[in-house]
Amino acid sequence: MTLGACRQSEEGQYFEVSGRLFEFNYRLARATYVVTLNPLRPMENGQVAVASFENPAGGAPLVVKQPVWPKMRHITLTSPALTCVVKDKPYDVAIRIEDLNGKLLQALQTTLISSEDQSVLPDRPLVTGPVYELNPELAGHPDGRLPDAQKPVCPKA
């Protein structure tokens, strides 16, 4: 994984990227981006982190808006569920730190590279519900692979 250049406002840096990874949740058959930011100075009420995650399936970026609370020790930005993640392909993430009025305070760029293809995940979640009951759709398929499961249409690499 590589970290891109950070552009900062005249006032200086507010955050640094302290962690980034692809999370593959096998039980829930879901892949997500996770980026963690550490504050470098005290935060103020009303600040927001806006992350634009490259969409591995193509199309518009996946945008997540996360409030920044003054007493937070770190901020975790998690994307919506992803499809079409490819091993060893770099994916861009752009993060904006904005004040209460939407003024840019800091812009950060980073890149995530997955060590796995999304094909490692089952076709359906292995469990459902709050107590992780076995998914009835997978009866007879404990590995989560369904012979006739529709696969997402992914861009050519």
LUMTI-34361 format. One record per residue: residue in one letter; y, z negated, x negated of N, C-alpha, C, O in turn. Coordinates in Angstrom, 2 decimals, padded with zeros to 5 digits. Atoms other than C-alpha are relative to their C-alpha. Layout:
% residues N
@aa A&ny Y&nz Z&nx X&cay Y&caz Z&cax X&cy Y&cz Z&cx X&oy Y&oz Z&ox X
...
***
This chain:
% residues 157
@aa M&ny -001.17&nz 000.00&nx -000.83&cay 000.00&caz 000.00&cax 000.00&cy 001.24&cz 000.00&cx -000.88&oy 001.28&oz -000.63&ox -001.94
@aa T&ny -001.23&nz -000.06&nx 000.76&cay 003.47&caz 000.78&cax -001.17&cy 001.16&cz -000.44&cx 000.86&oy 001.13&oz -000.30&ox 002.08
@aa L&ny -001.20&nz 000.44&nx -000.69&cay 006.84&caz -000.63&cax -000.24&cy 001.12&cz 000.96&cx -000.34&oy 001.41&oz 001.20&ox -001.51
@aa G&ny -001.11&nz -000.92&nx 000.21&cay 009.70&caz 001.78&cax 000.24&cy 001.27&cz -000.75&cx -000.34&oy 001.30&oz -001.98&ox -000.36
@aa A&ny -001.29&nz 000.58&nx 000.33&cay 013.28&caz 001.20&cax -000.69&cy 000.60&cz -000.70&cx 001.21&oy 000.38&oz -000.28&ox 002.35
@aa C&ny -000.69&nz 000.73&nx -001.07&cay 015.31&caz -001.27&cax 001.35&cy 001.48&cz 000.32&cx -000.08&oy 002.07&oz 000.28&ox -001.15
@aa R&ny -001.44&nz -000.22&nx -000.05&cay 018.82&caz -000.41&cax 002.47&cy 000.60&cz -001.23&cx 000.66&oy 000.09&oz -001.70&ox 001.67
@aa Q&ny -000.57&nz 001.22&nx -000.54&cay 021.05&caz -003.37&cax 003.12&cy 001.47&cz 000.21&cx 000.35&oy 002.12&oz 001.14&ox -000.11
@aa S&ny -001.42&nz -000.04&nx -000.37&cay 024.42&caz -004.01&cax 004.67&cy 000.84&cz -000.61&cx -001.11&oy 000.31&oz -001.13&ox -002.09
@aa E&ny -000.90&nz 000.57&nx 001.00&cay 027.48&caz -005.11&cax 002.73&cy -000.22&cz -001.49&cx -000.17&oy 000.01&oz -002.05&ox -001.25
@aa E&ny 000.17&nz 001.45&nx 000.05&cay 026.64&caz -008.71&cax 003.57&cy -001.25&cz -000.42&cx -000.78&oy -001.40&oz -001.60&ox -001.09
@aa G&ny 001.21&nz 000.33&nx 000.74&cay 023.27&caz -008.54&cax 001.75&cy -001.23&cz 000.06&cx 000.85&oy -001.18&oz 000.42&ox 002.03
@aa Q&ny 001.28&nz -000.06&nx -000.69&cay 019.66&caz -008.78&cax 002.70&cy -000.19&cz -001.18&cx 000.93&oy 000.21&oz -002.30&ox 000.62
@aa Y&ny 000.35&nz 001.03&nx -000.97&cay 018.52&caz -010.72&cax 005.74&cy -001.49&cz -000.32&cx -000.05&oy -001.89&oz -001.47&ox 000.13
@aa F&ny 001.46&nz 000.16&nx 000.01&cay 014.75&caz -010.17&cax 005.42&cy -000.60&cz 000.80&cx -001.14&oy 000.01&oz 001.72&ox -001.68
@aa E&ny 000.83&nz -000.79&nx 000.90&cay 012.10&caz -008.96&cax 003.04&cy -001.36&cz 000.18&cx 000.66&oy -001.81&oz -000.69&ox 001.41
@aa V&ny 001.35&nz -000.24&nx -000.51&cay 008.75&caz -007.41&cax 003.94&cy -000.94&cz -000.85&cx -000.84&oy -001.01&oz -000.69&ox -002.06
@aa S&ny 000.90&nz 000.88&nx 000.74&cay 006.18&caz -010.04&cax 003.01&cy -001.47&cz 000.32&cx 000.24&oy -002.34&oz -000.18&ox -000.48
@aa G&ny 001.39&nz -000.38&nx -000.26&cay 003.04&caz -008.52&cax 004.49&cy -000.06&cz 001.21&cx 000.92&oy 000.82&oz 001.40&ox 001.76
@aa R&ny 000.19&nz -001.16&nx -000.85&cay 001.76&caz -005.34&cax 006.09&cy -001.47&cz 000.39&cx -000.07&oy -002.07&oz 000.42&ox -001.14
@aa L&ny 001.41&nz -000.37&nx -000.04&cay -001.67&caz -004.26&cax 007.23&cy -000.33&cz 000.68&cx 001.31&oy 000.43&oz 000.62&ox 002.28
@aa F&ny 000.60&nz -000.48&nx -001.22&cay -003.75&caz -002.45&cax 009.78&cy -000.98&cz -001.07&cx 000.44&oy -001.79&oz -001.54&ox -000.36
@aa E&ny 000.94&nz 000.98&nx -000.53&cay -005.61&caz -004.88&cax 012.01&cy -000.99&cz 000.76&cx 000.89&oy -000.60&oz 001.38&ox 001.88
@aa F&ny 001.07&nz -000.60&nx -000.79&cay -008.93&caz -003.58&cax 013.33&cy -000.75&cz -001.12&cx 000.69&oy -001.51&oz -001.85&ox 000.05
@aa N&ny 000.67&nz 001.04&nx -000.77&cay -010.14&caz -005.90&cax 016.09&cy -001.24&cz 000.62&cx 000.63&oy -001.16&oz 001.30&ox 001.65
@aa Y&ny 001.26&nz -000.61&nx -000.43&cay -013.78&caz -004.92&cax 016.52&cy -000.39&cz -000.45&cx 001.40&oy -000.85&oz 000.35&ox 002.21
@aa R&ny 000.37&nz 000.51&nx -001.33&cay -014.36&caz -007.17&cax 019.55&cy 000.75&cz 000.70&cx 001.13&oy 000.19&oz 000.99&ox 002.18
@aa L&ny -000.85&nz -000.61&nx -001.04&cay -011.47&caz -005.59&cax 021.46&cy 000.14&cz 001.51&cx -000.16&oy 000.84&oz 002.15&ox 000.62
@aa A&ny -000.04&nz -001.44&nx 000.26&cay -011.95&caz -002.06&cax 020.03&cy 001.44&cz 000.49&cx -000.11&oy 001.82&oz 001.49&ox 000.51
@aa R&ny -001.43&nz -000.30&nx 000.07&cay -008.28&caz -001.98&cax 019.06&cy 000.49&cz -000.05&cx -001.46&oy 000.11&oz -000.93&ox -002.23
@aa A&ny -000.66&nz -000.01&nx 001.30&cay -006.29&caz -001.06&cax 015.96&cy 001.50&cz -000.15&cx 000.23&oy 002.04&oz 000.42&ox 001.17
@aa T&ny -001.45&nz 000.18&nx -000.09&cay -002.67&caz -002.16&cax 015.41&cy 000.58&cz -000.07&cx -001.41&oy -000.12&oz -000.39&ox -002.37
@aa Y&ny -000.76&nz 000.29&nx 001.21&cay -000.03&caz -002.22&cax 012.69&cy 000.48&cz -001.44&cx 000.11&oy 000.78&oz -001.91&ox 001.21
@aa V&ny -000.60&nz 001.32&nx 000.05&cay 001.12&caz -005.69&cax 011.64&cy 000.88&cz -000.06&cx -001.25&oy 000.41&oz 000.15&ox -002.37
@aa V&ny -000.95&nz 000.15&nx 001.11&cay 004.24&caz -006.20&cax 009.49&cy 000.65&cz -001.36&cx 000.13&oy 001.09&oz -001.74&ox 001.22
@aa T&ny -000.61&nz 001.33&nx 000.00&cay 005.57&caz -009.63&cax 008.51&cy 001.26&cz 000.03&cx -000.85&oy 001.28&oz 000.58&ox -001.95
@aa L&ny -001.28&nz 000.11&nx 000.70&cay 009.16&caz -010.32&cax 007.50&cy 000.31&cz -001.46&cx -000.27&oy 000.12&oz -002.31&ox 000.60
@aa N&ny -000.48&nz 001.34&nx 000.33&cay 010.42&caz -013.41&cax 005.70&cy 001.52&cz 000.02&cx -000.04&oy 002.11&oz 000.92&ox -000.63
@aa P&ny -001.46&nz 000.06&nx 000.04&cay 014.04&caz -014.44&cax 006.25&cy 000.48&cz -000.43&cx -001.39&oy -000.15&oz -001.26&ox -002.05
@aa L&ny -000.60&nz 000.34&nx 001.29&cay 016.22&caz -014.62&cax 003.15&cy 001.25&cz -000.85&cx 000.16&oy 001.85&oz -001.28&ox -000.83
@aa R&ny -001.18&nz 000.80&nx -000.31&cay 019.06&caz -016.49&cax 004.87&cy -000.16&cz -000.53&cx 001.41&oy -001.01&oz -000.05&ox 002.15
@aa P&ny 000.10&nz 000.52&nx -001.37&cay 019.60&caz -018.51&cax 008.04&cy 000.31&cz 001.10&cx 001.03&oy 001.22&oz 001.91&ox 000.83
@aa M&ny -000.18&nz -000.97&nx -001.07&cay 019.35&caz -016.43&cax 011.21&cy 000.96&cz -000.53&cx 001.04&oy 001.17&oz -001.74&ox 001.16
@aa E&ny -000.91&nz 000.38&nx -001.07&cay 021.81&caz -016.43&cax 014.09&cy -000.61&cz 000.37&cx 001.34&oy -001.46&oz 001.26&ox 001.41
@aa N&ny 000.47&nz -000.33&nx -001.34&cay 021.15&caz -016.41&cax 017.82&cy 000.35&cz 001.44&cx 000.34&oy 001.41&oz 001.94&ox -000.02
@aa G&ny -000.26&nz -001.34&nx -000.50&cay 020.84&caz -012.96&cax 019.35&cy -000.44&cz 001.12&cx -000.92&oy -000.40&oz 002.29&ox -000.53
@aa Q&ny 000.46&nz -001.06&nx 000.89&cay 019.51&caz -011.10&cax 016.32&cy -001.35&cz 000.54&cx 000.48&oy -002.14&oz -000.17&ox 001.10
@aa V&ny 001.21&nz -000.68&nx -000.45&cay 016.72&caz -008.60&cax 016.95&cy -000.56&cz 000.84&cx -001.14&oy 000.20&oz 001.44&ox -001.90
@aa A&ny 000.67&nz -000.92&nx 000.92&cay 014.17&caz -006.80&cax 014.77&cy -000.58&cz 001.12&cx 000.86&oy -001.31&oz 000.87&ox 001.81
@aa V&ny 000.50&nz -001.17&nx -000.73&cay 013.43&caz -003.28&cax 016.00&cy -000.85&cz 000.81&cx -000.97&oy -000.34&oz 001.35&ox -001.96
@aa A&ny 000.91&nz -000.72&nx 000.88&cay 010.37&caz -001.66&cax 014.42&cy -000.40&cz 001.32&cx 000.66&oy -000.76&oz 001.35&ox 001.84
@aa S&ny 000.47&nz -001.32&nx -000.43&cay 009.56&caz 002.06&cax 014.73&cy -001.21&cz 000.33&cx -000.86&oy -001.09&oz 000.62&ox -002.05
@aa F&ny 001.26&nz -000.27&nx 000.68&cay 005.92&caz 002.63&cax 013.82&cy -000.37&cz 001.47&cx 000.19&oy -000.33&oz 001.98&ox 001.31
@aa E&ny 000.48&nz -001.37&nx -000.13&cay 004.71&caz 006.15&cax 013.06&cy -001.23&cz -000.01&cx 000.90&oy -002.11&oz -000.86&ox 000.75
@aa N&ny 001.13&nz -000.08&nx -000.93&cay 002.29&caz 007.17&cax 015.80&cy -001.09&cz 000.86&cx -000.62&oy -000.91&oz 002.06&ox -000.78
@aa P&ny 001.07&nz -000.78&nx 000.62&cay -001.02&caz 008.21&cax 014.19&cy -000.53&cz 001.13&cx 000.90&oy -001.09&oz 002.11&ox 000.41
@aa A&ny 000.45&nz -001.03&nx -000.94&cay -001.82&caz 010.23&cax 017.34&cy 001.02&cz 001.13&cx 000.12&oy 000.78&oz 002.11&ox 000.83
@aa G&ny -001.07&nz -000.99&nx -000.09&cay 001.41&caz 012.22&cax 016.86&cy 001.00&cz -000.38&cx 001.07&oy 000.79&oz -001.35&ox 001.81
@aa G&ny -001.02&nz 000.28&nx -001.01&cay 004.49&caz 012.30&cax 019.03&cy 001.02&cz -001.02&cx -000.47&oy 001.16&oz -001.30&ox -001.66
@aa A&ny -001.10&nz 000.93&nx 000.28&cay 007.32&caz 009.81&cax 019.26&cy -000.52&cz -001.28&cx -000.66&oy -001.65&oz -001.70&ox -000.43
@aa P&ny 000.39&nz 001.27&nx 000.61&cay 007.25&caz 006.64&cax 017.15&cy -000.22&cz -001.07&cx 001.08&oy 000.31&oz -000.98&ox 002.18
@aa L&ny 000.25&nz 001.15&nx -000.88&cay 005.98&caz 003.43&cax 018.76&cy 001.04&cz -001.06&cx -000.37&oy 001.08&oz -001.52&ox -001.51
@aa V&ny -001.12&nz 000.90&nx 000.27&cay 008.98&caz 001.10&cax 019.08&cy -000.27&cz -001.37&cx 000.60&oy -000.66&oz -001.50&ox 001.76
@aa V&ny 000.17&nz 001.39&nx -000.41&cay 008.76&caz -002.69&cax 019.27&cy 001.29&cz -000.73&cx -000.31&oy 001.84&oz -000.61&ox -001.40
@aa K&ny -001.23&nz 000.79&nx 000.17&cay 011.76&caz -004.98&cax 019.77&cy -000.40&cz -001.47&cx 000.05&oy -001.00&oz -001.92&ox 001.02
@aa Q&ny 000.39&nz 001.41&nx 000.13&cay 011.32&caz -008.61&cax 018.64&cy 001.23&cz -000.86&cx -000.20&oy 001.97&oz -000.64&ox -001.16
@aa P&ny -001.12&nz 000.91&nx 000.24&cay 013.92&caz -011.36&cax 019.09&cy -000.21&cz -000.80&cx -001.29&oy -001.34&oz -001.12&ox -001.66
@aa V&ny 000.03&nz 000.83&nx 001.21&cay 014.77&caz -013.30&cax 015.93&cy 000.58&cz -001.34&cx 000.38&oy 001.76&oz -001.43&ox 000.74
@aa W&ny -000.46&nz 001.34&nx -000.34&cay 015.02&caz -017.02&cax 016.57&cy 000.42&cz -000.72&cx -001.27&oy -000.25&oz -000.58&ox -002.29
@aa P&ny -000.55&nz 000.63&nx 001.20&cay 017.08&caz -019.13&cax 014.13&cy -000.99&cz -000.86&cx -000.80&oy -000.87&oz -000.94&ox -002.02
@aa K&ny 000.89&nz 000.91&nx 000.73&cay 014.26&caz -021.53&cax 013.24&cy -001.35&cz 000.62&cx -000.36&oy -002.25&oz -000.09&ox -000.81
@aa M&ny 001.27&nz -000.66&nx 000.34&cay 011.51&caz -018.95&cax 012.72&cy -000.22&cz -000.01&cx -001.51&oy 000.71&oz 000.23&ox -002.28
@aa R&ny 000.33&nz -000.03&nx 001.42&cay 009.73&caz -019.20&cax 009.38&cy -000.28&cz 001.42&cx -000.46&oy -000.08&oz 001.75&ox -001.63
@aa H&ny 000.21&nz -001.42&nx 000.27&cay 008.77&caz -015.53&cax 009.57&cy -000.07&cz 000.74&cx 001.33&oy -000.20&oz 000.13&ox 002.39
@aa I&ny 000.09&nz -000.85&nx -001.19&cay 008.70&caz -012.63&cax 012.02&cy -001.21&cz 000.90&cx -000.18&oy -001.39&oz 001.52&ox -001.22
@aa T&ny 001.14&nz -000.89&nx 000.02&cay 005.52&caz -010.79&cax 012.85&cy 000.24&cz 001.11&cx 001.01&oy 000.45&oz 000.85&ox 002.19
@aa L&ny -000.20&nz -001.18&nx -000.84&cay 005.94&caz -007.27&cax 014.23&cy -001.36&cz 000.69&cx 000.15&oy -001.95&oz 001.14&ox -000.83
@aa T&ny 001.30&nz -000.60&nx -000.28&cay 002.80&caz -005.89&cax 015.90&cy 000.19&cz 001.19&cx 000.92&oy 000.87&oz 001.09&ox 001.94
@aa S&ny -000.11&nz -001.21&nx -000.81&cay 002.50&caz -002.38&cax 017.27&cy -000.87&cz -000.09&cx 001.24&oy -001.75&oz -000.96&ox 001.32
@aa P&ny 000.97&nz -000.15&nx -001.08&cay 000.89&caz -001.43&cax 020.55&cy -001.30&cz 000.56&cx -000.60&oy -001.34&oz 000.94&ox -001.77
@aa A&ny 001.29&nz -000.52&nx 000.46&cay -002.76&caz -000.31&cax 020.28&cy 000.16&cz 001.45&cx -000.48&oy 000.90&oz 002.24&ox 000.12
@aa L&ny -000.08&nz -001.31&nx 000.64&cay -003.22&caz 002.78&cax 018.09&cy -001.26&cz 000.81&cx 000.24&oy -002.33&oz 000.26&ox 000.51
@aa T&ny 001.15&nz -000.90&nx 000.07&cay -005.49&caz 005.80&cax 018.16&cy 000.23&cz 000.94&cx -001.17&oy 001.37&oz 001.13&ox -001.60
@aa C&ny -000.04&nz -001.05&nx 001.03&cay -006.29&caz 008.37&cax 015.46&cy 000.36&cz -000.50&cx -001.40&oy 000.82&oz 000.30&ox -002.22
@aa V&ny -000.28&nz 000.51&nx 001.34&cay -005.84&caz 006.08&cax 012.41&cy -000.99&cz 000.63&cx -000.99&oy -002.20&oz 000.64&ox -000.74
@aa V&ny 000.80&nz -000.68&nx 001.02&cay -007.10&caz 007.91&cax 009.30&cy 000.06&cz -000.79&cx -001.30&oy 001.12&oz -001.24&ox -001.72
@aa K&ny 000.10&nz 000.72&nx 001.28&cay -008.29&caz 006.24&cax 006.10&cy 000.84&cz 000.70&cx -001.07&oy 000.86&oz 001.93&ox -001.16
@aa D&ny -000.77&nz -000.44&nx 001.17&cay -005.99&caz 006.57&cax 003.05&cy 001.23&cz 000.86&cx 000.32&oy 001.82&oz 001.42&ox -000.59
@aa K&ny -001.20&nz -000.77&nx -000.36&cay -003.18&caz 008.31&cax 004.99&cy 001.17&cz -000.98&cx 000.11&oy 001.05&oz -002.00&ox 000.78
@aa P&ny -001.16&nz 000.88&nx -000.12&cay 000.28&caz 006.75&cax 004.58&cy 000.70&cz 000.18&cx 001.35&oy 000.88&oz 001.30&ox 001.82
@aa Y&ny -000.72&nz 000.01&nx -001.27&cay 002.08&caz 005.80&cax 007.82&cy 001.30&cz -000.77&cx -000.22&oy 001.31&oz -001.84&ox -000.81
@aa D&ny -001.33&nz 000.58&nx 000.21&cay 005.80&caz 005.03&cax 007.88&cy 000.37&cz -001.00&cx 001.10&oy 000.01&oz -000.85&ox 002.26
@aa V&ny -000.55&nz 000.99&nx -000.92&cay 007.44&caz 002.00&cax 009.47&cy 001.46&cz -000.21&cx -000.39&oy 001.78&oz -000.49&ox -001.55
@aa A&ny -001.43&nz 000.25&nx 000.22&cay 011.22&caz 001.68&cax 009.85&cy 000.39&cz -001.21&cx 000.83&oy 000.04&oz -001.31&ox 002.01
@aa I&ny -000.38&nz 001.24&nx -000.69&cay 012.71&caz -001.70&cax 010.76&cy 001.52&cz -000.15&cx -000.10&oy 002.11&oz 000.00&ox -001.16
@aa R&ny -001.44&nz 000.27&nx -000.08&cay 016.27&caz -002.42&cax 011.88&cy 000.20&cz -001.45&cx 000.41&oy -000.42&oz -001.92&ox 001.37
@aa I&ny -000.42&nz 001.33&nx -000.41&cay 017.74&caz -005.89&cax 011.98&cy 001.39&cz 000.19&cx 000.61&oy 002.32&oz 000.66&ox -000.05
@aa E&ny -001.26&nz -000.20&nx -000.72&cay 020.52&caz -005.88&cax 014.58&cy 000.56&cz -001.33&cx 000.47&oy -000.18&oz -002.28&ox 000.70
@aa D&ny -000.62&nz 001.20&nx -000.53&cay 023.03&caz -008.46&cax 015.72&cy 000.00&cz 000.06&cx 001.53&oy -000.54&oz 000.99&ox 002.12
@aa L&ny -000.05&nz 000.13&nx -001.45&cay 023.69&caz -009.52&cax 019.32&cy 000.56&cz 001.24&cx 000.69&oy 000.16&oz 001.56&ox 001.81
@aa N&ny -000.65&nz -001.19&nx -000.58&cay 025.81&caz -006.39&cax 019.92&cy -000.66&cz 001.31&cx -000.41&oy -000.16&oz 002.38&ox -000.08
@aa G&ny 000.69&nz -001.22&nx 000.42&cay 023.33&caz -003.94&cax 018.38&cy 000.47&cz 000.57&cx -001.32&oy 000.02&oz 001.64&ox -001.72
@aa K&ny -000.49&nz -000.46&nx 001.30&cay 025.20&caz -003.60&cax 015.07&cy -001.10&cz -000.17&cx -001.05&oy -001.74&oz -001.22&ox -001.13
@aa L&ny 000.99&nz 000.04&nx 001.07&cay 022.91&caz -002.78&cax 012.15&cy 000.41&cz -001.00&cx -001.07&oy 001.50&oz -000.92&ox -001.63
@aa L&ny -000.22&nz 000.97&nx 001.08&cay 022.65&caz -005.71&cax 009.72&cy -000.78&cz 000.38&cx -001.25&oy -000.31&oz 000.20&ox -002.37
@aa Q&ny 000.86&nz -000.39&nx 001.12&cay 019.79&caz -004.40&cax 007.56&cy -001.01&cz 001.01&cx 000.50&oy -001.47&oz 000.92&ox 001.64
@aa A&ny 001.06&nz -000.97&nx -000.30&cay 017.37&caz -001.46&cax 007.51&cy -001.05&cz -000.12&cx -001.10&oy -000.73&oz -000.15&ox -002.28
@aa L&ny 001.11&nz 000.08&nx 000.94&cay 013.96&caz -001.72&cax 005.88&cy -000.97&cz 001.15&cx 000.29&oy -001.14&oz 001.55&ox 001.44
@aa Q&ny 001.02&nz -001.03&nx -000.12&cay 011.34&caz 000.96&cax 005.26&cy -001.23&cz -000.50&cx -000.73&oy -001.12&oz -001.12&ox -001.79
@aa T&ny 001.24&nz 000.31&nx 000.70&cay 007.71&caz 000.42&cax 004.38&cy -001.06&cz 001.01&cx 000.43&oy -000.86&oz 001.76&ox 001.39
@aa T&ny 001.11&nz -000.91&nx -000.29&cay 004.45&caz 002.36&cax 004.40&cy -001.28&cz -000.81&cx 000.06&oy -001.49&oz -001.71&ox -000.75
@aa L&ny 001.31&nz 000.63&nx -000.10&cay 001.02&caz 001.25&cax 005.52&cy -001.07&cz 001.05&cx -000.20&oy -000.93&oz 002.19&ox 000.24
@aa I&ny 001.14&nz -000.88&nx 000.23&cay -002.25&caz 002.80&cax 004.41&cy -001.25&cz -000.77&cx 000.40&oy -001.50&oz -001.87&ox -000.09
@aa S&ny 001.22&nz 000.65&nx -000.47&cay -005.50&caz 001.97&cax 006.17&cy -001.14&cz 000.23&cx -000.98&oy -001.26&oz 001.31&ox -001.56
@aa S&ny 001.19&nz -000.14&nx 000.84&cay -008.65&caz 001.33&cax 004.18&cy -001.20&cz 000.48&cx 000.81&oy -002.29&oz 000.67&ox 000.27
@aa E&ny 001.07&nz -000.45&nx -000.90&cay -010.71&caz 002.46&cax 007.19&cy 000.52&cz 001.03&cx 000.98&oy 001.70&oz 001.06&ox 001.30
@aa D&ny -000.30&nz -000.88&nx -001.13&cay -010.79&caz 005.23&cax 009.78&cy -000.20&cz -000.79&cx 001.28&oy -000.95&oz -001.77&ox 001.31
@aa Q&ny 000.16&nz 000.67&nx -001.29&cay -010.48&caz 004.19&cax 013.39&cy -001.41&cz 000.18&cx 000.55&oy -001.81&oz -000.54&ox 001.47
@aa S&ny 001.37&nz -000.23&nx -000.47&cay -014.02&caz 005.53&cax 013.86&cy -000.91&cz -001.21&cx -000.21&oy -002.01&oz -001.25&ox 000.35
@aa V&ny 000.81&nz 001.20&nx 000.19&cay -015.31&caz 002.12&cax 012.68&cy -000.02&cz -000.88&cx 001.26&oy -000.87&oz -001.75&ox 001.40
@aa L&ny -000.08&nz 000.80&nx -001.22&cay -014.29&caz 000.67&cax 016.07&cy -000.97&cz 000.50&cx 001.06&oy -001.29&oz 001.69&ox 001.10
@aa P&ny 000.85&nz -000.44&nx -001.10&cay -016.58&caz 000.71&cax 019.10&cy 000.79&cz 000.83&cx 001.02&oy 002.02&oz 000.83&ox 001.00
@aa D&ny -000.64&nz -000.84&nx -001.02&cay -015.88&caz 003.08&cax 022.01&cy 000.70&cz -000.82&cx 001.07&oy 001.69&oz -000.36&ox 001.64
@aa R&ny -000.57&nz 000.90&nx -001.01&cay -015.10&caz 000.19&cax 024.37&cy 000.01&cz -001.41&cx -000.59&oy -000.74&oz -001.70&ox -001.52
@aa P&ny 000.04&nz 001.40&nx 000.47&cay -014.28&caz -003.50&cax 023.84&cy -001.40&cz -000.59&cx 000.21&oy -002.05&oz -000.35&ox 001.22
@aa L&ny 001.32&nz 000.63&nx -000.11&cay -017.43&caz -005.49&cax 023.19&cy 000.01&cz -001.15&cx 000.99&oy -001.03&oz -001.50&ox 001.56
@aa V&ny -000.12&nz 001.14&nx -000.90&cay -016.13&caz -008.37&cax 025.29&cy 001.18&cz 000.21&cx 000.95&oy 002.07&oz 001.01&ox 000.68
@aa T&ny -001.09&nz -000.07&nx -000.97&cay -013.88&caz -008.82&cax 028.32&cy 000.34&cz -001.41&cx 000.47&oy -000.47&oz -002.33&ox 000.35
@aa G&ny -000.39&nz 001.26&nx -000.61&cay -011.96&caz -011.64&cax 029.94&cy 000.37&cz -001.08&cx -000.99&oy 000.22&oz -000.91&ox -002.20
@aa P&ny -000.49&nz 001.09&nx 000.85&cay -010.60&caz -014.92&cax 028.64&cy -001.10&cz -000.77&cx -000.73&oy -000.82&oz -001.47&ox -001.71
@aa V&ny 001.08&nz 000.73&nx 000.68&cay -014.03&caz -016.31&cax 027.69&cy -000.92&cz 000.96&cx -000.76&oy -002.05&oz 000.60&ox -001.11
@aa Y&ny 000.74&nz -000.98&nx 000.80&cay -015.21&caz -013.16&cax 025.87&cy -001.41&cz 000.27&cx 000.54&oy -002.40&oz 000.17&ox -000.19
@aa E&ny 001.28&nz -000.39&nx -000.58&cay -017.98&caz -012.16&cax 028.26&cy -000.36&cz 001.39&cx -000.50&oy 000.52&oz 002.20&ox -000.79
@aa L&ny 000.43&nz -001.31&nx 000.44&cay -020.08&caz -009.18&cax 027.21&cy 000.50&cz 001.06&cx 000.98&oy 000.45&oz 000.86&ox 002.19
@aa N&ny -000.52&nz -001.08&nx -000.82&cay -018.60&caz -005.94&cax 028.48&cy -001.15&cz 000.68&cx 000.75&oy -002.04&oz 001.24&ox 000.11
@aa P&ny 001.10&nz -000.60&nx -000.75&cay -020.84&caz -004.70&cax 031.33&cy -000.09&cz 001.51&cx -000.18&oy -001.16&oz 002.09&ox 000.03
@aa E&ny 000.05&nz -001.44&nx 000.25&cay -019.89&caz -001.08&cax 030.51&cy -000.90&cz 000.35&cx -001.17&oy -001.35&oz 001.49&ox -001.30
@aa L&ny 000.78&nz -000.26&nx 001.20&cay -021.84&caz -001.46&cax 027.28&cy -001.45&cz -000.47&cx 000.12&oy -002.14&oz -000.60&ox -000.90
@aa A&ny 001.39&nz 000.43&nx -000.19&cay -025.15&caz -002.61&cax 028.80&cy -000.93&cz 001.02&cx -000.66&oy -000.86&oz 002.21&ox -000.37
@aa G&ny 000.93&nz -000.87&nx 000.71&cay -027.87&caz -001.20&cax 026.56&cy 000.59&cz 000.63&cx -001.25&oy -000.09&oz 001.39&ox -001.95
@aa H&ny -000.67&nz -000.55&nx 001.19&cay -025.34&caz -000.32&cax 023.83&cy 000.72&cz -001.13&cx -000.74&oy 001.95&oz -001.17&ox -000.74
@aa P&ny -000.63&nz 001.17&nx 000.63&cay -024.74&caz -003.54&cax 021.84&cy 000.94&cz 000.35&cx -001.16&oy 001.77&oz -000.48&ox -001.55
@aa D&ny -000.89&nz -000.40&nx 001.08&cay -023.02&caz -001.58&cax 019.05&cy 001.34&cz 000.53&cx 000.51&oy 002.24&oz 000.83&ox -000.28
@aa G&ny -001.25&nz -000.47&nx -000.58&cay -020.30&caz -000.46&cax 021.47&cy 000.16&cz 001.51&cx 000.01&oy 001.21&oz 002.01&ox 000.39
@aa R&ny -000.05&nz -001.47&nx 000.02&cay -021.11&caz 003.24&cax 021.06&cy -000.65&cz 000.55&cx 001.26&oy -001.80&oz 000.24&ox 001.58
@aa L&ny 000.50&nz -000.63&nx -001.21&cay -021.50&caz 005.24&cax 024.25&cy -000.24&cz 001.48&cx -000.29&oy 000.61&oz 002.14&ox -000.88
@aa P&ny 000.33&nz -001.38&nx 000.34&cay -023.23&caz 008.63&cax 024.02&cy 000.99&cz 001.03&cx 000.56&oy 001.22&oz 002.06&ox -000.07
@aa D&ny -000.90&nz -000.97&nx -000.63&cay -020.76&caz 010.38&cax 026.37&cy 001.47&cz -000.45&cx -000.02&oy 002.27&oz 000.03&ox 000.77
@aa A&ny -001.37&nz 000.52&nx 000.04&cay -017.57&caz 008.49&cax 025.42&cy 000.97&cz 001.09&cx -000.42&oy 000.73&oz 001.83&ox -001.36
@aa Q&ny -001.05&nz -000.94&nx 000.37&cay -014.43&caz 010.60&cax 025.36&cy 000.77&cz -000.55&cx -001.19&oy 001.14&oz -001.72&ox -001.22
@aa K&ny -000.75&nz 000.37&nx 001.19&cay -012.69&caz 010.53&cax 022.01&cy 001.43&cz 000.53&cx 000.14&oy 001.64&oz 001.57&ox 000.76
@aa P&ny -001.39&nz -000.50&nx -000.07&cay -008.89&caz 010.85&cax 021.65&cy 000.14&cz 001.30&cx -000.79&oy -000.57&oz 001.53&ox -001.78
@aa V&ny -000.32&nz -001.23&nx 000.73&cay -007.53&caz 014.22&cax 020.58&cy 001.02&cz -000.37&cx -001.07&oy 002.14&oz -000.79&ox -000.78
@aa C&ny -000.85&nz 000.43&nx 001.11&cay -006.07&caz 013.59&cax 017.15&cy 000.53&cz 001.21&cx -000.76&oy -000.10&oz 002.27&ox -000.77
@aa P&ny -000.54&nz -001.10&nx 000.81&cay -003.82&caz 015.74&cax 014.96&cy -000.92&cz 000.29&cx -001.18&oy -001.62&oz -000.59&ox -001.69
@aa K&ny 000.78&nz -000.39&nx 001.19&cay -005.50&caz 017.65&cax 012.16&cy 000.63&cz -000.63&cx -001.23&oy 001.86&oz -000.66&ox -001.36
@aa A&ny -000.50&nz 000.69&nx 001.21&cay -005.20&caz 015.83&cax 008.84&cy 000.63&cz 000.93&cx -000.97&oy 001.09&oz 000.50&ox -002.03
***
